[in-house]
Amino acid sequence: MTFHTLETLELISGGSPSAAPVASVVVLHGLGADGNDFVPIVQELDLDAIGPVRFVFPSAPVRPVTLNGGYEMRAWYDIHPPVGQSRREDEAGLRESCALVQGLLDREAARGVPPSRTVLMGFSQGCAMTLMAGLRAPQRLAGLVGLSGYLPLAARTLAERSEANRDVPIFLAHGTHDPVVVVERGAESRDALQALGHAVDWHTYPMEHSVCAQEVADLNAWLVRLLAN
């Protein structure tokens, strides 16, 4: 199954839609959602200190998801039911979507926002894609934001990550009551990234598989520190 293009929504914060952005944030949604999902959350951010920021909200391709009985929905990759303690990962789907995400980063560069001013951000499956694609991106990104997700193909990360992003700033957040991606899995990913030498800004919140106001505030502060220079 090959997908060459992604549907995207866009908005510019801190100015008119025609304002030239000084930074970009590409936001990857979770399983079964689409590009509209995080628009209201992003609209809660106050990035006036940075200037106009372009937010890009792609919608994942529609594909059958094994965990959901083969039902077709928007998904960055297939999910298989766990067998005991083992997890079978859809490596082909992950790599396919990784290429699509890199295409979005390349498009931002072609439109005048360099990778060093581009943040890749994602929730759940989108978090997994953020960590996979962001660490493998050939040019240094401004930062990575992973919400309520995990590091996919963790054993391959050391061999496959790019030299350019070996010290890219990473913001990770997770709900302590998450029944979908348990917080322990998020913490395992944090530990794996730290073991590779990445500095991870780790946050937990008393919530389930969702986003809360304090998380948005902490992310807002982190983005301003990252991009306001």
DODREN-401483 format. One record per residue (C-alpha): chain; x, y, z. Coordinates in steps of 0.1 Angstrom, whole numbers, plus 2048, in hexadecimal, padded with zeros to 3 digits. Layout:
REM residues N
[A; [X; Y; Z]];
...
This chain:
REM residues 229
[A; [800; 800; 800]];
[A; [811; 820; 7F4]];
[A; [806; 843; 7FB]];
[A; [817; 860; 7EA]];
[A; [804; 87F; 7F8]];
[A; [7F3; 889; 818]];
[A; [7D5; 89F; 81D]];
[A; [7DF; 8BC; 834]];
[A; [7CF; 8D9; 846]];
[A; [7E3; 8F8; 850]];
[A; [7E0; 916; 866]];
[A; [7F7; 933; 86F]];
[A; [7F9; 93E; 893]];
[A; [801; 962; 89E]];
[A; [7F7; 973; 87E]];
[A; [7E3; 973; 85E]];
[A; [7E2; 954; 848]];
[A; [7F8; 966; 82F]];
[A; [814; 96D; 849]];
[A; [836; 95E; 841]];
[A; [83C; 944; 85C]];
[A; [85C; 945; 871]];
[A; [857; 920; 87B]];
[A; [842; 902; 873]];
[A; [833; 8E6; 888]];
[A; [827; 8C6; 877]];
[A; [80D; 8B5; 88C]];
[A; [806; 890; 888]];
[A; [7E5; 883; 896]];
[A; [7DD; 861; 8A6]];
[A; [7CC; 842; 89A]];
[A; [7AA; 847; 88A]];
[A; [7AB; 86D; 88C]];
[A; [7B4; 885; 871]];
[A; [7C5; 8A7; 86B]];
[A; [7A9; 8B9; 87C]];
[A; [7AF; 8A8; 89E]];
[A; [7CA; 8BF; 8AC]];
[A; [7BF; 8E0; 89D]];
[A; [7AB; 8EA; 8BD]];
[A; [7C8; 8E1; 8D3]];
[A; [7E2; 8F4; 8BE]];
[A; [7CA; 912; 8BF]];
[A; [7CF; 913; 8E5]];
[A; [7F4; 91A; 8E1]];
[A; [801; 93E; 8E4]];
[A; [820; 941; 8CE]];
[A; [81F; 967; 8C9]];
[A; [843; 969; 8D7]];
[A; [84F; 954; 8B9]];
[A; [83C; 965; 89E]];
[A; [826; 955; 882]];
[A; [829; 92F; 885]];
[A; [81A; 918; 86A]];
[A; [809; 8F8; 877]];
[A; [805; 8DC; 85F]];
[A; [7EC; 8C1; 867]];
[A; [7EE; 8A3; 84F]];
[A; [7D5; 887; 84E]];
[A; [7E3; 864; 84E]];
[A; [7DA; 84C; 832]];
[A; [7BC; 835; 837]];
[A; [7C6; 811; 83C]];
[A; [7B9; 7F1; 84D]];
[A; [7C3; 7EE; 872]];
[A; [7C7; 7CB; 87E]];
[A; [7C1; 7D4; 8A3]];
[A; [79F; 7E1; 899]];
[A; [794; 7C3; 885]];
[A; [7A2; 7CF; 865]];
[A; [78B; 7EE; 865]];
[A; [798; 809; 84E]];
[A; [7A1; 82A; 85E]];
[A; [7BB; 845; 85D]];
[A; [7DB; 836; 86B]];
[A; [800; 83C; 867]];
[A; [806; 817; 869]];
[A; [7F5; 7F6; 872]];
[A; [7F2; 7EB; 896]];
[A; [7F2; 7C6; 8A0]];
[A; [7E4; 7B8; 8C0]];
[A; [7FF; 7B1; 8D9]];
[A; [809; 78D; 8DF]];
[A; [813; 789; 903]];
[A; [82F; 7A2; 90A]];
[A; [839; 7A5; 8E5]];
[A; [82E; 7C0; 8CD]];
[A; [82F; 7BA; 8A7]];
[A; [836; 7DB; 896]];
[A; [82B; 7E4; 873]];
[A; [84D; 7ED; 866]];
[A; [843; 7F1; 842]];
[A; [827; 809; 84C]];
[A; [83D; 81C; 863]];
[A; [857; 821; 849]];
[A; [83E; 82A; 82F]];
[A; [82F; 846; 845]];
[A; [852; 851; 84F]];
[A; [859; 859; 82B]];
[A; [838; 86C; 829]];
[A; [840; 880; 848]];
[A; [863; 888; 83A]];
[A; [851; 895; 81B]];
[A; [83E; 8AE; 831]];
[A; [85E; 8BA; 841]];
[A; [86E; 8BE; 81F]];
[A; [850; 8D2; 813]];
[A; [853; 8EA; 830]];
[A; [878; 8EF; 827]];
[A; [86E; 8F5; 802]];
[A; [854; 90F; 80E]];
[A; [86F; 923; 821]];
[A; [86E; 915; 845]];
[A; [88F; 902; 84A]];
[A; [890; 8E1; 85D]];
[A; [8A2; 8F3; 87A]];
[A; [881; 908; 87F]];
[A; [86A; 8EA; 87B]];
[A; [85B; 8D6; 898]];
[A; [84C; 8B3; 892]];
[A; [831; 8AB; 8AB]];
[A; [819; 88D; 8AF]];
[A; [7FF; 87C; 8C5]];
[A; [7FE; 856; 8CB]];
[A; [805; 847; 8A9]];
[A; [80F; 86A; 89E]];
[A; [828; 86A; 8BB]];
[A; [837; 84A; 8AF]];
[A; [83B; 858; 88C]];
[A; [84A; 878; 89A]];
[A; [865; 865; 8AC]];
[A; [86C; 84E; 890]];
[A; [86D; 868; 874]];
[A; [87B; 884; 888]];
[A; [899; 870; 894]];
[A; [8A0; 864; 871]];
[A; [89C; 886; 860]];
[A; [8BB; 88F; 84D]];
[A; [8BB; 8B3; 856]];
[A; [8BA; 8C1; 87A]];
[A; [897; 8C9; 886]];
[A; [88E; 8E3; 8A0]];
[A; [87F; 8C9; 8B7]];
[A; [868; 8AB; 8BB]];
[A; [847; 8A9; 8D0]];
[A; [839; 887; 8D9]];
[A; [818; 885; 8EB]];
[A; [80A; 864; 8FA]];
[A; [81F; 84D; 8E3]];
[A; [83E; 839; 8E1]];
[A; [85E; 833; 8CD]];
[A; [858; 81A; 8B1]];
[A; [873; 803; 8A3]];
[A; [887; 80C; 8C2]];
[A; [8A2; 7F3; 8BC]];
[A; [8AA; 803; 89A]];
[A; [8AC; 827; 8A6]];
[A; [8D1; 828; 8AE]];
[A; [8DB; 81A; 88C]];
[A; [8C1; 82F; 878]];
[A; [8C0; 851; 889]];
[A; [8D0; 86D; 876]];
[A; [8EF; 87E; 883]];
[A; [8DD; 89F; 87E]];
[A; [8C3; 897; 898]];
[A; [8D7; 884; 8B2]];
[A; [8D2; 8A1; 8CB]];
[A; [8B0; 8AF; 8BF]];
[A; [89B; 8BC; 8DC]];
[A; [87E; 8A5; 8E5]];
[A; [85F; 8AC; 8F9]];
[A; [84C; 88D; 905]];
[A; [82B; 88D; 918]];
[A; [815; 871; 924]];
[A; [7F6; 86B; 939]];
[A; [7FC; 856; 958]];
[A; [7DA; 845; 954]];
[A; [7DD; 83E; 92E]];
[A; [7CC; 81D; 926]];
[A; [7D6; 81E; 901]];
[A; [7FB; 824; 903]];
[A; [804; 81E; 927]];
[A; [81B; 837; 937]];
[A; [835; 81C; 93D]];
[A; [839; 818; 918]];
[A; [83E; 83E; 915]];
[A; [858; 83C; 930]];
[A; [86A; 81F; 91F]];
[A; [86C; 835; 900]];
[A; [879; 852; 915]];
[A; [894; 83C; 924]];
[A; [89E; 82E; 902]];
[A; [8A2; 850; 8F4]];
[A; [8B6; 85C; 912]];
[A; [8CC; 83D; 90F]];
[A; [8D4; 849; 8EB]];
[A; [8DF; 86A; 8F9]];
[A; [8BF; 87E; 8F1]];
[A; [8B4; 899; 90A]];
[A; [88F; 893; 910]];
[A; [878; 8AC; 921]];
[A; [860; 892; 931]];
[A; [83E; 89B; 940]];
[A; [822; 886; 94F]];
[A; [7FE; 891; 956]];
[A; [7E1; 880; 969]];
[A; [7CD; 879; 94A]];
[A; [7C4; 85C; 932]];
[A; [7CC; 85B; 90D]];
[A; [7C6; 880; 907]];
[A; [7D4; 8A3; 90A]];
[A; [7CF; 8BA; 928]];
[A; [7D2; 8DF; 92E]];
[A; [7F2; 8DD; 943]];
[A; [802; 8C8; 927]];
[A; [7F9; 8E3; 90D]];
[A; [808; 8FE; 924]];
[A; [828; 8EA; 929]];
[A; [82B; 8E4; 903]];
[A; [824; 909; 8FD]];
[A; [841; 913; 914]];
[A; [858; 8FA; 904]];
[A; [850; 905; 8E0]];
[A; [856; 929; 8EA]];
[A; [878; 921; 8F9]];
[A; [881; 90C; 8DB]];
[A; [876; 924; 8BF]];
[A; [877; 948; 8CD]];
[A; [89A; 951; 8C2]];
